[in-house]
Amino acid sequence: MTSYTQDPGAPDPSFLSFWRERHLCTLTTPRPDGSPHVVPVGVTYDPEARLARVIASRTSAKVRHVLAAGEGGAAVAVCQVAGPRWATLEGRARVRTEPERVAEAV
């Protein structure tokens, strides 16, 4: 098994290489009761901006969970998996609806 870790200020080249590949990802958001809600998603990662993007419907549970966390965002994790390799990004999620921000994610 290979797990990639990242120092946000100095990403490891193997970590960045893995995130440039397309793999199955999961997003974990907190439900109102604090339990984890895990769903499959597509993720793009911009290491220079230190930003992971997930496209989602406004009515999805994941979006509702993030919105419920308030302006500071929800503590979330995205994990990319390929056989015995995986990499996880953790951070604060915020819902963005500005057309230019959505276009960047697409």
VMD Tcl script that draws the C-alpha trace (Angstrom):
set ca {
  {0.00 0.00 0.00}
  {1.09 3.55 -0.70}
  {-0.29 6.53 1.14}
  {0.77 9.99 0.00}
  {1.00 12.82 2.47}
  {1.37 16.49 1.78}
  {2.88 19.48 3.51}
  {0.60 22.25 2.16}
  {3.59 24.55 1.79}
  {5.76 21.99 -0.02}
  {3.76 19.28 -1.81}
  {5.60 16.04 -2.45}
  {6.12 15.39 -6.21}
  {4.60 11.89 -5.99}
  {1.54 13.33 -4.26}
  {1.08 15.94 -6.99}
  {1.61 13.36 -9.71}
  {-1.06 11.12 -8.19}
  {-3.57 14.01 -8.06}
  {-2.92 14.79 -11.75}
  {-4.26 11.31 -12.56}
  {-8.01 10.68 -12.69}
  {-9.19 8.27 -10.00}
  {-12.24 7.46 -7.93}
  {-12.62 9.95 -5.08}
  {-14.77 10.24 -2.01}
  {-15.89 13.35 -0.17}
  {-16.62 13.18 3.54}
  {-18.81 15.91 5.03}
  {-20.24 16.17 8.55}
  {-23.95 15.59 9.00}
  {-25.78 17.88 11.45}
  {-25.36 15.22 14.15}
  {-21.60 15.11 13.48}
  {-21.55 11.68 11.84}
  {-19.63 11.37 8.54}
  {-21.44 11.39 5.20}
  {-19.24 9.80 2.49}
  {-20.07 9.98 -1.22}
  {-18.21 9.32 -4.48}
  {-17.24 12.49 -6.35}
  {-14.93 13.82 -9.00}
  {-12.24 16.18 -7.69}
  {-9.84 18.57 -9.33}
  {-6.88 19.80 -7.32}
  {-4.93 23.03 -7.85}
  {-1.85 22.82 -5.62}
  {-0.75 26.39 -6.36}
  {-4.09 27.72 -5.12}
  {-4.25 24.99 -2.44}
  {-7.76 24.32 -3.67}
  {-9.72 21.12 -4.36}
  {-12.94 21.49 -6.35}
  {-16.02 19.25 -6.39}
  {-19.01 19.88 -8.66}
  {-22.31 19.18 -6.89}
  {-26.01 19.86 -7.17}
  {-27.33 22.59 -4.86}
  {-29.88 20.10 -3.51}
  {-27.38 17.35 -2.64}
  {-26.75 16.29 0.95}
  {-23.07 17.21 0.65}
  {-23.95 20.80 -0.27}
  {-26.56 21.02 2.49}
  {-23.97 19.80 5.02}
  {-21.42 22.39 3.94}
  {-23.98 25.19 3.98}
  {-25.17 24.15 7.45}
  {-21.63 24.67 8.77}
  {-21.94 28.40 8.19}
  {-19.63 30.98 6.71}
  {-16.44 29.39 8.06}
  {-17.09 26.27 6.00}
  {-17.31 22.62 6.94}
  {-14.37 20.43 7.89}
  {-14.16 17.90 5.04}
  {-11.86 15.36 3.43}
  {-11.50 14.20 -0.16}
  {-9.71 10.94 -0.76}
  {-8.52 9.64 -4.12}
  {-8.05 5.89 -4.49}
  {-6.34 3.69 -7.07}
  {-5.89 0.10 -5.94}
  {-3.37 0.10 -3.10}
  {-2.58 3.83 -3.51}
  {-4.51 6.71 -1.98}
  {-4.13 10.35 -1.08}
  {-6.31 12.47 1.17}
  {-6.79 16.24 1.25}
  {-8.40 17.79 4.31}
  {-9.69 21.32 4.69}
  {-12.66 23.63 4.98}
  {-15.33 23.43 2.29}
  {-17.38 26.35 1.09}
  {-20.12 26.39 -1.52}
  {-19.35 28.72 -4.42}
  {-21.96 29.57 -7.05}
  {-20.30 32.36 -9.01}
  {-20.30 31.39 -12.71}
  {-16.54 31.98 -13.11}
  {-15.77 29.80 -10.06}
  {-18.03 27.01 -11.36}
  {-16.36 27.25 -14.80}
  {-12.93 26.81 -13.15}
  {-14.14 23.63 -11.50}
  {-15.64 22.20 -14.66}
}
mol new
graphics top color blue
foreach p $ca { graphics top sphere $p radius 0.5 }
foreach p [lrange $ca 0 end-1] q [lrange $ca 1 end] { graphics top cylinder $p $q radius 0.2 }
display resetview
